[in-house]
Amino acid sequence: MSEKSRFNNLGLGLLVIRSNDMEKAAAFYAALGLNLVKHLHPPCGDHYSTTTAGCVFEICQRRENQAATTPAVFGFHVSCVELAVEIAISNGGKLKHAPESSEWGTTAVVADLDGHSVLLIEKE
């Protein structure tokens, strides 16, 4: 088996973000449509999670000694970018890049309450 073929089924399975206010962050992402459930699981402690497209998305409370995760950029497929942007803004998010057509469909970027850049993608 070649080294390259060993990773043919590689897929993203977990994305964890740290929030300065986990409860507010959970409300923000729930408004966008994620079905988040609160769990207690080390090493994060209390956190919110959901599974979407085979990937677990978790929101953990950021502790003083932990680095911020805000430099990361991640995205979600949505049924309507315009509506998702409106919902994000009405729930405390900020528009970073207005909706526009791209090779991936209609996209926009919003910042969540902690400043994470969230790419919203509507396939055309």
C-alpha positions in Angstrom: 0.0 0.0 0.0 1.4 3.4 -1.0 1.8 6.1 1.6 -0.6 8.3 -0.4 -3.3 5.6 -0.6 -3.4 5.2 3.2 -5.1 8.6 3.5 -7.7 8.3 0.8 -10.6 8.3 3.3 -9.2 11.2 5.3 -12.0 13.5 6.4 -12.5 16.2 9.0 -14.0 14.6 12.1 -13.7 17.3 14.8 -13.6 21.1 15.0 -13.3 22.7 18.5 -13.6 26.5 19.0 -13.0 28.3 22.3 -15.4 31.1 23.3 -15.1 33.8 25.9 -18.8 33.2 26.6 -19.8 29.7 25.6 -23.5 30.2 26.3 -23.7 33.2 24.0 -21.7 31.4 21.4 -24.0 28.4 21.5 -27.0 30.7 21.1 -25.4 32.3 18.1 -24.7 29.0 16.3 -28.1 27.6 17.3 -29.7 30.6 15.6 -27.8 29.6 12.4 -29.4 26.2 12.6 -26.9 24.0 14.5 -28.6 21.6 17.0 -26.2 22.0 19.9 -26.3 19.8 23.0 -24.5 20.6 26.2 -22.1 17.9 27.4 -19.5 17.3 30.1 -16.4 15.8 28.6 -12.7 16.2 29.4 -10.5 18.1 28.6 -13.0 20.8 27.7 -15.3 20.4 30.6 -18.8 21.6 29.9 -19.2 22.3 26.2 -21.7 22.3 23.4 -21.5 20.0 20.5 -23.3 18.8 17.4 -22.5 16.6 14.5 -22.9 18.0 11.0 -21.8 16.3 7.8 -19.9 13.7 9.8 -17.9 16.3 11.7 -18.3 17.1 15.4 -18.4 20.8 16.1 -17.7 21.8 19.7 -17.8 25.1 21.5 -15.7 25.2 24.7 -15.3 27.9 27.3 -12.0 29.6 26.8 -9.8 29.5 29.9 -7.3 32.2 30.8 -4.3 30.0 30.0 -5.7 28.9 26.6 -4.9 30.5 23.3 -7.7 31.9 21.3 -9.0 30.0 18.3 -10.1 33.1 16.5 -7.4 33.0 13.8 -9.1 29.9 12.4 -11.6 30.2 9.6 -14.3 27.6 9.1 -17.5 27.4 7.1 -21.0 25.9 7.0 -23.2 25.1 4.0 -26.5 27.0 4.3 -29.6 27.0 2.2 -29.7 30.8 1.8 -26.6 32.9 2.4 -28.6 36.2 2.6 -30.8 34.8 5.3 -27.9 33.3 7.2 -26.1 36.6 7.2 -29.2 38.4 8.4 -29.6 35.9 11.3 -25.9 36.1 12.2 -26.0 39.9 12.4 -29.3 39.9 14.4 -27.6 37.6 16.9 -24.5 39.7 17.4 -22.3 38.7 14.5 -20.6 41.2 12.2 -20.4 41.1 8.4 -16.8 40.7 7.2 -17.5 40.0 3.5 -20.8 40.6 1.8 -22.5 37.8 -0.1 -20.9 37.3 -3.6 -20.8 34.6 -6.2 -17.8 32.4 -6.3 -16.7 29.1 -7.9 -18.1 27.4 -4.8 -21.5 29.1 -4.9 -22.7 32.2 -3.1 -20.5 32.9 -0.1 -20.2 35.5 2.7 -18.1 35.7 5.8 -19.4 36.8 9.2 -17.6 37.1 12.5 -19.2 35.4 15.5 -19.3 37.0 18.9 -15.7 36.0 19.7 -14.3 37.1 16.3 -14.1 33.7 14.5 -14.5 34.1 10.8 -17.4 31.9 9.6 -17.7 31.3 5.9 -21.3 30.7 4.8 -21.7 28.8 1.6 -24.8 28.4 -0.5 -24.3 26.0 -3.4 -25.9 27.2 -6.6 
